[in-house]
Amino acid sequence: MTTTVAFIGLGAMGYRMAAHLPKHFAQVYVWNRNFAKAQQHAQQYQSQAVPLAQIADADIIFSCLPTSQQVDEILQQIQPKAGAIWVDCTSGEPQAARAQAERLQQFEVAFLDAPVSGQTIGAENASLTFMVGGDEHAFHQARPAMQAMGQLIQHVGHSGAGFAVKAVNNMMMAMHLCAATEGFSTLKAHGVNLDKALNCINASSGQSFITQHALPERILNRSFPLTFALPLLAKDTRIAVDLVHQAKLVTPLMGLCQSLIQAAAQQQPADSDFSTAAQLYESLNKIKLE
Ligand code: NDP
């Protein structure tokens, strides 16, 4: 039996992720709000641009939208067929995943929260990490389709667990971004050469994804290329802090980091890369990281 796979949301991530599906599946439907993008995708990658209603015929439906709210809006408009699996790659809200899974269960449709990490380059190279919450049987059924776009495909627990892992991951990334920006501002204030300092730190215990990639490739070279928008990072840190509040935990660093990322997102235009959060510190300290 041929598996029909569909992809909703051809943004910075979705466009590149869906590009791999036609290599593995004979029938791949794509839909995007700005439909010209879906048509361009079809031309470029041999997917099939279809109206939203037709997406409901697919066996496995991926979505990758900014927030759970847009996923809800789409879910109101289509009803997948019984036995279908909805794999939501949005970095969404754990509570929304549980509500969506419950609602779709009535129609015998499984919902997996399956956010990804690896950035647009990981989407391009099919090397993403999928962190998946929800029904394990559905996970195993949808796994080959996720494998077409990723490297590590990890079931992490009940419905909502995938979104929780993603929010905490991005909170930790945001903390590293704040930590590295503060550290390098201090070094610059003391007249230290930042490139040489970076060489040392990347060979030492202070290193992170931020010092290895974001600092040299986005901040110190002043390119700040837009691949992951700052408002999306602010959304992720907010979800992480919501999880903290729900569990009544004491996590002062997470609260502080969320405030800083939120302040940076308010300062910058909406289409700014997450790395421009460093510019909040630059304006406060009057120190440019270059
Ligand atoms: P983009 O802003 O690039 O793309 C958003 C997509 O959602 C577009 O296809 C857009 O359609 C669509 N969309 C927006 N609003 C609506 C709506 N109301 N109804 C229907 N479609 C809508 O986002 P990304 O691809 O960067 O991010 C998508 C998700 O993936 C987010 O949750 C993000 O946090 C997460 N993520 C992003 C990463 C990155 O590096 N960029 C890395 C890992 C996760 P249109 O083209 O019409 O505007």
Boltz pocket constraint, residues with backbone or C-beta under 6 A from the ligand:
constraints:
  - pocket:
      binder: B
      contacts: [[A, 9], [A, 10], [A, 11], [A, 12], [A, 13], [A, 14], [A, 32], [A, 33], [A, 34], [A, 35], [A, 37], [A, 64], [A, 65], [A, 66], [A, 67], [A, 70], [A, 73], [A, 89], [A, 90], [A, 91], [A, 92], [A, 116], [A, 117], [A, 118], [A, 119], [A, 120], [A, 227], [A, 228], [A, 229], [A, 232], [A, 233]]
      max_distance: 6.0
